[in-house]
Amino acid sequence: MSADAEIGGGMREASGDAGRYDSGGRSSSKAVDAFLVRSLSWLVAICVATTFILAYFRHISDVWNFLSQTCTIFAVAFALIGAVISRRLTKGSYPLWTVASFGMAALAIMWLCLTDSETVLFLRGIYSLAPVESEVGPGFFLADILMSIAIMLFASIGVIATVSAMLGKYMPKLLVSVEFGNGDKRTAANFFMVPDVLDVERVELDPYDDRGDFDLESLLWLTAYTFALGMLVGTMLFLNPVVLETVPEHILIRVMVLISLFLPAMVVPWQAVRNVGAKVISAAPRPYYLWTGAKRRLFTGFMALGLFFFSFIIAIYYGNSVETMLGYYAQYLIPLLTVSMISGFMYANCFARGLSDNIREEFQVCREAALRKRGRA
C-alpha cells in the first residue's frame, strides 16, 4: 500500500476526531500525524539499510563519502514524506504556493552560490564526491537545480511535519511526568534541566495566547536558533585542523548543507514548549519555565564561545589560514540561512498554532488521567 493511500485510509478511520486537531488550522490532521509517528522507525530503518547496501556495492570505505551518501538518502526520504503530506496540510495565512515560491527563490540563490564553489548537492552527491567537471552541459545544471530545490523544500516540510507529529504525541506525556512521574519524574526534570532545589508542586501552561494566523514570533525564534545551532555545528568542523587538512572543500560544504536540513528537529521541541508556556510551580516566588532549561541544554553560550576560540587557535597553530576558514563560513552562511528561514516560515505558517493547541488539549487529558490515578492510589 502506498504512503498516500495509507494516509487516506487513516483519515477515514479517524474522521471522527480529526477535526479537533485541525481546529487550529495550522497542521496536518491527526491521521497524518499518526501515520508519521508510526512510519518514522521504519523510515529510519530503511534509510540505514539502504545506506549500508549502497556502501557495500559501491565499495565505500571513506568516512566522508559514506556520510555524504547517508545524508543524501535521508534527505530524499524525508522529501518523499514532505511531498506526500504537503497536499494535506491545512492552509495558513499564506497558501503553500507562496511558501514554496519563497523557498524556491531562496534555494535557487543558494544553489548558484554552491555551484560557483563546485558543490552540486544531489545529482552528483549520490554517485560521486568529485567536484563538477568543467565540460558538463547546461542540462546537467538545470536538472541539478530542479532536483536540489524540490528535495530541500519538501525535506524541510517532511522534517517539520514529522517532528510536530512526534511532539503532539509525546510532549504532553513528558510534561505531565515532570509532576506525576515516579522514576520518570527525575528523568523528565533532568531533560528540562529543572534545578534540584525546586520541589515541583505542579506543571501548568500559560493561558491561551492567540498569536493570529501567522506566528511571527515562532518564525523569528526558530530561524535564529536553527541558524545559531548550524553555526555551532559548523564551527566544530570548519575550525577542526584534521578536517581542514583531509576533507575536500566541496565535500565538507555539501555534507554541512545536508545536515542543516535536520537541525530544525532539534529546535522545534523547545519552541513548542515555549509557545505553550509550560512552567513548574513550586515554593519559589516565581515559576520556572521549562523552555529556559531546554534552551540551556541546546545551547550553552560560554561553551559555544569557548569552543570557537579554542578551535580557532588550534587551527591557526596547525598552519591553516584565516582566509580558508572564513571561506568555509562564507559558503555555508547562505545555505544555512536559507534552510533556517524556510523551516521557520513553514513552521509558523502551517504547524505552530495547531501543534500548540494539540499539546494543550492532550496535556489536560494526560494530567486529568494522572490525577485520577493518584486519587485511586
C-alpha positions as CSV (number, residue, x, y, z in Angstrom):
1,M,0.0,0.0,0.0
2,S,1.4,3.4,-0.9
3,A,2.0,6.1,1.8
4,D,-0.7,8.3,0.3
5,A,-3.2,5.5,0.3
6,E,-2.4,4.7,3.9
7,I,-2.8,8.3,4.9
8,G,-6.1,8.4,3.2
9,G,-7.3,5.2,4.9
10,G,-6.1,6.5,8.3
11,M,-8.0,9.7,7.7
12,R,-11.2,7.9,7.1
13,E,-10.8,5.8,10.2
14,A,-10.0,8.9,12.3
15,S,-12.5,11.2,10.8
16,G,-14.5,11.4,13.9
17,D,-11.8,13.2,15.9
18,A,-9.6,14.7,13.3
19,G,-11.4,18.0,13.4
20,R,-10.1,18.7,16.9
21,Y,-6.6,18.8,15.7
22,D,-7.5,20.8,12.6
23,S,-9.3,23.4,14.7
24,G,-6.0,25.4,15.0
25,G,-5.8,25.4,11.2
26,R,-2.0,25.0,11.2
27,S,-1.1,21.4,10.9
28,S,-1.9,18.1,9.2
29,S,-4.7,16.0,10.6
30,K,-4.4,13.6,13.5
31,A,-4.5,10.7,11.0
32,V,-1.5,12.1,9.1
33,D,0.4,12.6,12.4
34,A,-0.4,9.1,13.5
35,F,0.9,7.9,10.1
36,L,4.2,9.9,10.6
37,V,4.7,8.6,14.1
38,R,4.0,5.0,13.0
39,S,6.3,5.3,10.0
40,L,9.3,7.1,11.5
41,S,11.1,4.0,12.8
42,W,10.5,2.1,9.5
43,L,11.7,5.1,7.6
44,V,15.0,5.3,9.6
45,A,15.5,1.6,9.3
46,I,15.0,1.6,5.5
47,C,17.4,4.6,5.1
48,V,20.1,2.9,7.3
49,A,19.7,-0.4,5.4
50,T,19.8,1.4,2.0
51,T,23.0,3.3,3.1
52,F,24.8,0.1,4.0
53,I,23.7,-1.8,1.0
54,L,24.8,1.0,-1.4
55,A,28.1,1.4,0.6
56,Y,28.7,-2.4,0.1
57,F,28.0,-2.4,-3.7
58,R,29.9,0.9,-4.2
59,H,32.8,-0.3,-2.1
60,I,32.7,2.8,0.1
61,S,35.4,2.9,2.8
62,D,35.9,6.6,3.2
63,V,34.0,8.1,6.1
64,W,33.1,11.3,4.4
65,N,31.9,9.5,1.3
66,F,29.7,7.3,3.5
67,L,28.4,10.4,5.4
68,S,27.6,12.2,2.2
69,Q,25.6,9.2,0.9
70,T,23.8,8.8,4.2
71,C,22.8,12.5,4.4
72,T,21.6,12.3,0.8
73,I,19.5,9.2,1.4
74,F,17.8,10.7,4.5
75,A,17.2,14.0,2.7
76,V,15.5,12.2,-0.2
77,A,13.4,10.0,2.2
78,F,12.1,13.0,4.1
79,A,11.5,14.8,0.9
80,L,9.2,12.0,-0.2
81,I,7.3,12.2,3.1
82,G,7.1,16.0,2.7
83,A,5.8,15.7,-0.9
84,V,3.1,13.2,0.2
85,I,1.7,15.2,3.1
86,S,2.1,18.7,1.6
87,R,-1.2,18.3,-0.2
88,R,-2.9,17.6,3.1
89,L,-1.5,20.5,5.1
90,T,-4.2,22.9,6.3
91,K,-3.7,26.4,4.8
92,G,-2.1,29.0,7.0
93,S,-2.1,32.8,6.5
94,Y,-0.1,32.2,3.3
95,P,-1.0,29.5,0.8
96,L,1.5,26.7,0.3
97,W,2.4,28.0,-3.2
98,T,3.6,31.3,-1.6
99,V,5.8,29.5,0.9
100,A,7.0,27.2,-1.9
101,S,7.8,30.2,-4.2
102,F,9.8,31.9,-1.4
103,G,11.6,28.6,-0.7
104,M,12.4,28.0,-4.4
105,A,13.8,31.5,-4.9
106,A,16.0,31.2,-1.8
107,L,17.1,27.7,-2.7
108,A,17.9,28.9,-6.3
109,I,20.2,31.6,-4.9
110,M,21.8,29.0,-2.6
111,W,22.3,26.6,-5.5
112,L,24.0,29.3,-7.6
113,C,26.4,30.1,-4.7
114,L,27.3,26.4,-4.1
115,T,27.6,25.6,-7.8
116,D,30.0,28.5,-8.1
117,S,32.1,26.8,-5.5
118,E,31.8,23.4,-7.3
119,T,29.4,21.9,-4.8
120,V,26.5,20.2,-6.6
121,L,24.2,18.8,-3.9
122,F,22.2,15.8,-5.1
123,L,22.7,14.8,-8.7
124,R,26.3,14.1,-8.2
125,G,26.2,13.7,-4.5
126,I,24.7,10.2,-4.7
127,Y,27.2,8.9,-7.2
128,S,30.4,10.7,-6.7
129,L,32.2,13.1,-4.4
130,A,34.3,14.6,-7.2
131,P,33.8,18.3,-8.0
132,V,31.8,19.4,-11.0
133,E,33.5,18.7,-14.3
134,S,34.2,21.7,-16.5
135,E,32.7,20.0,-19.6
136,V,29.2,19.3,-18.2
137,G,26.4,20.9,-20.2
138,P,23.6,23.2,-19.2
139,G,21.2,20.3,-18.9
140,F,23.2,18.9,-16.0
141,F,22.9,22.1,-14.1
142,L,19.2,22.6,-14.9
143,A,18.5,19.0,-13.6
144,D,20.5,19.6,-10.5
145,I,18.9,22.9,-9.6
146,L,15.4,21.5,-10.0
147,M,16.3,18.4,-8.0
148,S,18.0,20.3,-5.3
149,I,15.2,22.8,-4.9
150,A,12.5,20.1,-4.8
151,I,14.3,17.8,-2.4
152,M,15.4,20.6,0.1
153,L,12.0,22.2,0.0
154,F,10.0,19.0,0.6
155,A,12.6,17.6,3.0
156,S,12.1,20.7,5.2
157,I,8.3,20.0,5.2
158,G,8.9,16.4,6.0
159,V,11.2,17.1,8.9
160,I,9.0,19.7,10.5
161,A,5.9,17.6,10.0
162,T,7.5,14.5,11.5
163,V,8.9,16.4,14.5
164,S,5.5,18.1,15.1
165,A,3.7,14.7,14.9
166,M,6.1,13.2,17.5
167,L,5.8,16.2,19.8
168,G,2.0,16.2,19.6
169,K,2.0,12.6,20.9
170,Y,4.8,12.5,23.4
171,M,5.4,16.1,24.7
172,P,2.2,16.2,26.8
173,K,3.1,13.0,28.5
174,L,6.6,14.3,29.1
175,L,5.3,17.5,30.7
176,V,2.9,15.6,32.9
177,S,5.7,13.2,34.0
178,V,7.6,16.2,35.4
179,E,4.9,16.5,38.0
180,F,3.4,13.0,38.4
181,G,6.2,10.6,37.2
182,N,7.8,8.2,39.7
183,G,11.1,7.1,38.3
184,D,10.4,9.1,35.2
185,K,9.9,12.3,37.2
186,R,13.6,12.8,37.8
187,T,14.4,11.9,34.2
188,A,11.8,14.3,32.8
189,A,13.0,17.0,35.2
190,N,16.6,16.4,34.1
191,F,15.5,16.6,30.5
192,F,14.2,20.1,31.1
193,M,17.2,20.9,33.5
194,V,14.8,21.7,36.4
195,P,17.1,22.8,39.3
196,D,17.3,20.2,42.1
197,V,16.4,22.8,44.7
198,L,12.9,23.1,43.2
199,D,10.3,20.9,44.7
200,V,7.8,20.5,41.9
201,E,4.3,21.1,43.0
202,R,2.6,21.1,39.6
203,V,3.1,21.9,36.0
204,E,1.0,24.5,34.3
205,L,0.6,26.0,30.9
206,D,0.3,29.7,30.3
207,P,-3.2,30.9,29.3
208,Y,-4.0,30.6,25.7
209,D,-2.5,33.4,23.6
210,D,-4.0,33.9,20.2
211,R,-1.0,34.9,18.1
212,G,-3.0,35.3,14.9
213,D,-3.0,33.3,11.8
214,F,0.8,33.6,11.3
215,D,3.1,33.1,14.3
216,L,5.7,35.7,13.6
217,E,7.4,35.1,16.9
218,S,7.9,31.4,16.1
219,L,9.3,32.3,12.7
220,L,11.9,34.6,14.3
221,W,12.9,32.3,17.1
222,L,13.1,29.1,15.1
223,T,15.1,30.8,12.3
224,A,17.5,32.4,14.8
225,Y,18.1,29.3,16.9
226,T,18.4,27.0,13.9
227,F,21.0,29.4,12.4
228,A,22.9,29.6,15.7
229,L,22.9,25.8,16.1
230,G,24.2,25.4,12.5
231,M,27.0,27.9,13.2
232,L,27.9,25.9,16.3
233,V,28.0,22.6,14.3
234,G,29.9,24.3,11.5
235,T,32.5,25.6,13.9
236,M,33.2,22.0,15.1
237,L,34.2,21.2,11.5
238,F,35.4,24.3,9.9
239,L,37.9,25.0,12.6
240,N,39.0,21.4,13.1
241,P,42.6,21.1,11.8
242,V,42.2,17.4,10.9
243,V,39.1,18.1,8.8
244,L,40.6,21.1,7.1
245,E,43.6,19.1,6.1
246,T,41.9,15.9,5.0
247,V,38.4,16.7,3.7
248,P,38.0,18.4,0.3
249,E,36.1,21.7,0.5
250,H,33.2,20.7,-1.7
251,I,32.6,17.6,0.3
252,L,32.6,19.4,3.6
253,I,30.2,22.1,2.4
254,R,27.8,19.5,0.8
255,V,27.6,17.4,4.0
256,M,27.0,20.5,6.2
257,V,24.2,21.8,3.9
258,L,22.5,18.4,4.0
259,I,22.9,18.2,7.8
260,S,21.4,21.6,8.2
261,L,18.1,20.2,6.8
262,F,17.7,18.3,10.0
263,L,18.8,21.0,12.5
264,P,15.2,22.3,13.0
265,A,14.3,18.9,14.5
266,M,16.5,19.9,17.5
267,V,15.0,23.4,17.8
268,V,11.2,22.8,17.3
269,P,10.7,20.9,20.6
270,W,12.0,23.8,22.6
271,Q,10.0,26.3,20.5
272,A,6.8,24.2,21.1
273,V,7.4,24.2,24.9
274,R,7.9,28.0,24.7
275,N,4.7,28.5,22.7
276,V,2.5,26.7,25.3
277,G,4.4,28.4,28.2
278,A,5.0,25.2,30.2
279,K,6.2,26.1,33.7
280,V,6.9,24.4,37.0
281,I,5.1,25.8,40.1
282,S,7.0,25.4,43.3
283,A,7.5,27.2,46.6
284,A,9.8,29.6,44.8
285,P,8.3,33.1,44.3
286,R,8.4,32.8,40.5
287,P,7.6,29.9,38.2
288,Y,10.3,28.1,36.4
289,Y,9.7,28.0,32.6
290,L,10.7,24.7,31.2
291,W,11.8,26.1,27.9
292,T,14.6,28.0,29.6
293,G,16.2,24.8,30.8
294,A,15.6,23.2,27.4
295,K,17.3,26.2,25.7
296,R,20.3,25.8,28.0
297,R,20.5,22.1,27.1
298,L,20.6,23.0,23.4
299,F,22.9,26.0,23.7
300,T,25.5,26.9,26.3
301,G,26.8,30.3,25.3
302,F,30.1,30.2,27.1
303,M,30.7,26.7,25.8
304,A,30.0,27.7,22.3
305,L,32.2,30.8,22.5
306,G,35.0,28.9,24.2
307,L,34.7,26.2,21.6
308,F,35.1,28.7,18.8
309,F,38.2,30.4,20.2
310,F,39.8,27.2,21.2
311,S,39.2,25.6,17.7
312,F,40.4,28.9,16.1
313,I,43.6,28.9,18.0
314,I,44.3,25.2,17.3
315,A,43.6,25.6,13.6
316,I,45.9,28.6,13.3
317,Y,48.6,26.6,15.3
318,Y,48.4,23.8,12.7
319,G,49.0,26.3,9.9
320,N,45.5,26.8,8.5
321,S,45.0,30.3,7.1
322,V,42.3,32.6,8.3
323,E,41.1,33.1,4.7
324,T,40.5,29.4,4.3
325,M,38.4,29.2,7.5
326,L,36.4,32.3,6.6
327,G,35.8,30.9,3.1
328,Y,34.1,27.9,4.6
329,Y,31.8,30.1,6.7
330,A,31.1,32.4,3.7
331,Q,29.9,29.4,1.6
332,Y,27.9,27.9,4.5
333,L,26.1,31.1,5.6
334,I,23.7,31.4,2.7
335,P,22.6,27.7,2.7
336,L,22.2,27.7,6.4
337,L,20.2,30.9,6.5
338,T,18.0,29.6,3.6
339,V,17.2,26.4,5.4
340,S,16.6,28.2,8.7
341,M,14.2,30.7,7.1
342,I,12.3,28.1,5.1
343,S,11.8,25.9,8.2
344,G,10.8,28.8,10.3
345,F,8.4,30.1,7.8
346,M,6.8,26.6,7.2
347,Y,6.5,26.0,11.0
348,A,5.0,29.4,11.7
349,N,2.5,29.2,8.8
350,C,1.4,25.6,8.9
351,F,2.3,23.9,12.2
352,A,2.8,26.3,15.2
353,R,-0.8,27.0,16.2
354,G,-2.1,23.5,15.5
355,L,0.8,21.9,17.5
356,S,0.3,24.2,20.4
357,D,-3.4,23.5,20.5
358,N,-2.8,19.8,20.4
359,I,-0.2,19.9,23.2
360,R,-2.6,21.9,25.4
361,E,-5.5,19.6,24.8
362,E,-3.5,16.4,25.3
363,F,-1.8,17.8,28.3
364,Q,-5.1,18.4,30.0
365,V,-6.2,14.8,29.2
366,C,-3.0,13.3,30.5
367,R,-3.0,15.4,33.6
368,E,-6.6,14.5,34.5
369,A,-5.8,10.8,34.0
370,A,-2.7,11.2,36.3
371,L,-4.9,12.9,38.9
372,R,-7.5,10.1,38.8
373,K,-4.7,7.5,39.1
374,R,-3.2,9.3,42.1
375,G,-6.7,9.5,43.7
376,R,-7.1,5.8,43.4
377,A,-3.7,5.2,44.9
